[in-house]
């Protein structure tokens, strides 16, 4: 593993039309009413974050099965990602034998606080949730716009995801 190898954290987020209410400001005594969609239609956003460079890579997938995840990882590997850190989801475990030439590091289960991708997911949810959409494609386009804004500002991504312990751990590896 060389210093030129890209280190990325990867995770998936389910995006659908089954809406979420968001906190909003209102005058005291005024009842807040939010319209919430209840359609069971969704896609999954596979997102990789390189906290040291601020680079984002993403792809939409139909499900979280290994057959859907493995080709995404292969594409990211061809684009330079040599090390991927991810959780222990069943699809990740199944994709492991299908991904050749990439170092896969598994985080402890149920530890989103160790995954910088979750910070980007928070920002995406903040930008797109809390309002109804006419279609899933419209909501996906809103997410795409938000991701492009983040990708255009790598320094902002680094500030949000480039935690000190990640930088120290990477710097302590032998050359």
ABEGO torsion letter per residue (X at the ends): XBAABBBBBBBBBBBBABBBBBBBBBBBGBBBBBBBBABBBBBBBBBBBBAAAGBBBBBBBABABAAAAAAAAAAAAAAGBABBBBBABAAAAAAAAABBGBBBBBBBBGBAAABAAAAAAAAAAAAABGBBBABAAAAAAAAAAAAAAAAABAAAAAAAABBAAAAAAAAABBX
